[in-house]
Amino acid sequence: MIQLNYRDSRPIYEQIKDGIKQLIYTEVLEADDKLPSVRDLASKLAINPNTISRAYKELEQEGVIYTLSGKGTFISGDFKGKEEKTKELLVKFDEIIKELYQFEVTPEQLTERIKTLAKGGNADDSSK
């Protein structure tokens, strides 16, 4: 479900938030799907339940999840995160492309790299 990286500079609760959002983006989790309880997820990830509680609380404040007393925590149907994340990534993409042009990377090289990545390949050597 969620993978934690203890070498990551981000706090664990942020990794949990990002992991849940990623599961939503990839449609592993959909609207009204039930999340594991704080205790269950803490046990599975072998971390303090307070860390899960903080992640869930922030996700609820962001409108990603909602809680029904006595029933559990669920994915919100109103979460528009995928569209927002796509826009955010495209802005970063544009910035990187502009910088690559400054280093004289050609549109053809970029196109070939994107095609390689789209096919599931490794683009590490495609621009050399």
MODELLER restraints for C-alpha pairs under 7 A, 6 or more apart:
rsr = mdl.restraints
at = mdl.atoms
rsr.add(forms.Gaussian(group=physical.xy_distance, feature=features.Distance(at['CA:2:A'], at['CA:16:A']), mean=6.74, stdev=0.5))
rsr.add(forms.Gaussian(group=physical.xy_distance, feature=features.Distance(at['CA:2:A'], at['CA:19:A']), mean=5.34, stdev=0.5))
rsr.add(forms.Gaussian(group=physical.xy_distance, feature=features.Distance(at['CA:4:A'], at['CA:15:A']), mean=6.52, stdev=0.5))
rsr.add(forms.Gaussian(group=physical.xy_distance, feature=features.Distance(at['CA:13:A'], at['CA:51:A']), mean=5.49, stdev=0.5))
rsr.add(forms.Gaussian(group=physical.xy_distance, feature=features.Distance(at['CA:13:A'], at['CA:52:A']), mean=6.42, stdev=0.5))
rsr.add(forms.Gaussian(group=physical.xy_distance, feature=features.Distance(at['CA:13:A'], at['CA:54:A']), mean=6.54, stdev=0.5))
rsr.add(forms.Gaussian(group=physical.xy_distance, feature=features.Distance(at['CA:13:A'], at['CA:55:A']), mean=4.96, stdev=0.5))
rsr.add(forms.Gaussian(group=physical.xy_distance, feature=features.Distance(at['CA:14:A'], at['CA:55:A']), mean=6.63, stdev=0.5))
rsr.add(forms.Gaussian(group=physical.xy_distance, feature=features.Distance(at['CA:16:A'], at['CA:55:A']), mean=6.39, stdev=0.5))
rsr.add(forms.Gaussian(group=physical.xy_distance, feature=features.Distance(at['CA:17:A'], at['CA:55:A']), mean=5.57, stdev=0.5))
rsr.add(forms.Gaussian(group=physical.xy_distance, feature=features.Distance(at['CA:17:A'], at['CA:59:A']), mean=6.63, stdev=0.5))
rsr.add(forms.Gaussian(group=physical.xy_distance, feature=features.Distance(at['CA:23:A'], at['CA:29:A']), mean=5.50, stdev=0.5))
rsr.add(forms.Gaussian(group=physical.xy_distance, feature=features.Distance(at['CA:24:A'], at['CA:30:A']), mean=6.07, stdev=0.5))
rsr.add(forms.Gaussian(group=physical.xy_distance, feature=features.Distance(at['CA:25:A'], at['CA:82:A']), mean=5.40, stdev=0.5))
rsr.add(forms.Gaussian(group=physical.xy_distance, feature=features.Distance(at['CA:30:A'], at['CA:75:A']), mean=6.47, stdev=0.5))
rsr.add(forms.Gaussian(group=physical.xy_distance, feature=features.Distance(at['CA:31:A'], at['CA:75:A']), mean=4.98, stdev=0.5))
rsr.add(forms.Gaussian(group=physical.xy_distance, feature=features.Distance(at['CA:31:A'], at['CA:76:A']), mean=5.32, stdev=0.5))
rsr.add(forms.Gaussian(group=physical.xy_distance, feature=features.Distance(at['CA:31:A'], at['CA:77:A']), mean=4.43, stdev=0.5))
rsr.add(forms.Gaussian(group=physical.xy_distance, feature=features.Distance(at['CA:32:A'], at['CA:74:A']), mean=5.22, stdev=0.5))
rsr.add(forms.Gaussian(group=physical.xy_distance, feature=features.Distance(at['CA:32:A'], at['CA:75:A']), mean=4.86, stdev=0.5))
rsr.add(forms.Gaussian(group=physical.xy_distance, feature=features.Distance(at['CA:32:A'], at['CA:76:A']), mean=6.03, stdev=0.5))
rsr.add(forms.Gaussian(group=physical.xy_distance, feature=features.Distance(at['CA:32:A'], at['CA:77:A']), mean=6.57, stdev=0.5))
rsr.add(forms.Gaussian(group=physical.xy_distance, feature=features.Distance(at['CA:33:A'], at['CA:74:A']), mean=5.38, stdev=0.5))
rsr.add(forms.Gaussian(group=physical.xy_distance, feature=features.Distance(at['CA:33:A'], at['CA:75:A']), mean=5.45, stdev=0.5))
rsr.add(forms.Gaussian(group=physical.xy_distance, feature=features.Distance(at['CA:34:A'], at['CA:72:A']), mean=6.86, stdev=0.5))
rsr.add(forms.Gaussian(group=physical.xy_distance, feature=features.Distance(at['CA:34:A'], at['CA:73:A']), mean=5.79, stdev=0.5))
rsr.add(forms.Gaussian(group=physical.xy_distance, feature=features.Distance(at['CA:34:A'], at['CA:74:A']), mean=4.37, stdev=0.5))
rsr.add(forms.Gaussian(group=physical.xy_distance, feature=features.Distance(at['CA:34:A'], at['CA:75:A']), mean=6.61, stdev=0.5))
rsr.add(forms.Gaussian(group=physical.xy_distance, feature=features.Distance(at['CA:35:A'], at['CA:73:A']), mean=5.53, stdev=0.5))
rsr.add(forms.Gaussian(group=physical.xy_distance, feature=features.Distance(at['CA:35:A'], at['CA:74:A']), mean=5.58, stdev=0.5))
rsr.add(forms.Gaussian(group=physical.xy_distance, feature=features.Distance(at['CA:37:A'], at['CA:72:A']), mean=6.77, stdev=0.5))
rsr.add(forms.Gaussian(group=physical.xy_distance, feature=features.Distance(at['CA:38:A'], at['CA:49:A']), mean=5.95, stdev=0.5))
rsr.add(forms.Gaussian(group=physical.xy_distance, feature=features.Distance(at['CA:38:A'], at['CA:52:A']), mean=5.74, stdev=0.5))
rsr.add(forms.Gaussian(group=physical.xy_distance, feature=features.Distance(at['CA:38:A'], at['CA:53:A']), mean=6.20, stdev=0.5))
rsr.add(forms.Gaussian(group=physical.xy_distance, feature=features.Distance(at['CA:39:A'], at['CA:49:A']), mean=5.85, stdev=0.5))
rsr.add(forms.Gaussian(group=physical.xy_distance, feature=features.Distance(at['CA:42:A'], at['CA:48:A']), mean=5.96, stdev=0.5))
rsr.add(forms.Gaussian(group=physical.xy_distance, feature=features.Distance(at['CA:42:A'], at['CA:49:A']), mean=5.05, stdev=0.5))
rsr.add(forms.Gaussian(group=physical.xy_distance, feature=features.Distance(at['CA:42:A'], at['CA:52:A']), mean=6.37, stdev=0.5))
rsr.add(forms.Gaussian(group=physical.xy_distance, feature=features.Distance(at['CA:59:A'], at['CA:65:A']), mean=5.85, stdev=0.5))
rsr.add(forms.Gaussian(group=physical.xy_distance, feature=features.Distance(at['CA:60:A'], at['CA:66:A']), mean=5.57, stdev=0.5))
rsr.add(forms.Gaussian(group=physical.xy_distance, feature=features.Distance(at['CA:63:A'], at['CA:76:A']), mean=6.71, stdev=0.5))
rsr.add(forms.Gaussian(group=physical.xy_distance, feature=features.Distance(at['CA:63:A'], at['CA:79:A']), mean=6.11, stdev=0.5))
rsr.add(forms.Gaussian(group=physical.xy_distance, feature=features.Distance(at['CA:64:A'], at['CA:75:A']), mean=6.24, stdev=0.5))
rsr.add(forms.Gaussian(group=physical.xy_distance, feature=features.Distance(at['CA:64:A'], at['CA:76:A']), mean=5.38, stdev=0.5))
rsr.add(forms.Gaussian(group=physical.xy_distance, feature=features.Distance(at['CA:64:A'], at['CA:79:A']), mean=5.21, stdev=0.5))
rsr.add(forms.Gaussian(group=physical.xy_distance, feature=features.Distance(at['CA:65:A'], at['CA:73:A']), mean=6.77, stdev=0.5))
rsr.add(forms.Gaussian(group=physical.xy_distance, feature=features.Distance(at['CA:65:A'], at['CA:74:A']), mean=5.46, stdev=0.5))
rsr.add(forms.Gaussian(group=physical.xy_distance, feature=features.Distance(at['CA:65:A'], at['CA:75:A']), mean=4.45, stdev=0.5))
rsr.add(forms.Gaussian(group=physical.xy_distance, feature=features.Distance(at['CA:65:A'], at['CA:76:A']), mean=4.71, stdev=0.5))
rsr.add(forms.Gaussian(group=physical.xy_distance, feature=features.Distance(at['CA:66:A'], at['CA:73:A']), mean=5.69, stdev=0.5))
rsr.add(forms.Gaussian(group=physical.xy_distance, feature=features.Distance(at['CA:66:A'], at['CA:74:A']), mean=5.41, stdev=0.5))
rsr.add(forms.Gaussian(group=physical.xy_distance, feature=features.Distance(at['CA:66:A'], at['CA:75:A']), mean=6.45, stdev=0.5))
rsr.add(forms.Gaussian(group=physical.xy_distance, feature=features.Distance(at['CA:66:A'], at['CA:76:A']), mean=6.03, stdev=0.5))
rsr.add(forms.Gaussian(group=physical.xy_distance, feature=features.Distance(at['CA:67:A'], at['CA:73:A']), mean=4.30, stdev=0.5))
rsr.add(forms.Gaussian(group=physical.xy_distance, feature=features.Distance(at['CA:67:A'], at['CA:74:A']), mean=6.22, stdev=0.5))
rsr.add(forms.Gaussian(group=physical.xy_distance, feature=features.Distance(at['CA:109:A'], at['CA:127:A']), mean=5.66, stdev=0.5))
rsr.add(forms.Gaussian(group=physical.xy_distance, feature=features.Distance(at['CA:113:A'], at['CA:123:A']), mean=5.57, stdev=0.5))
rsr.add(forms.Gaussian(group=physical.xy_distance, feature=features.Distance(at['CA:113:A'], at['CA:126:A']), mean=5.83, stdev=0.5))
rsr.add(forms.Gaussian(group=physical.xy_distance, feature=features.Distance(at['CA:113:A'], at['CA:127:A']), mean=6.77, stdev=0.5))
rsr.add(forms.Gaussian(group=physical.xy_distance, feature=features.Distance(at['CA:116:A'], at['CA:122:A']), mean=6.77, stdev=0.5))
rsr.add(forms.Gaussian(group=physical.xy_distance, feature=features.Distance(at['CA:116:A'], at['CA:123:A']), mean=5.95, stdev=0.5))
rsr.add(forms.Gaussian(group=physical.xy_distance, feature=features.Distance(at['CA:117:A'], at['CA:123:A']), mean=6.00, stdev=0.5))
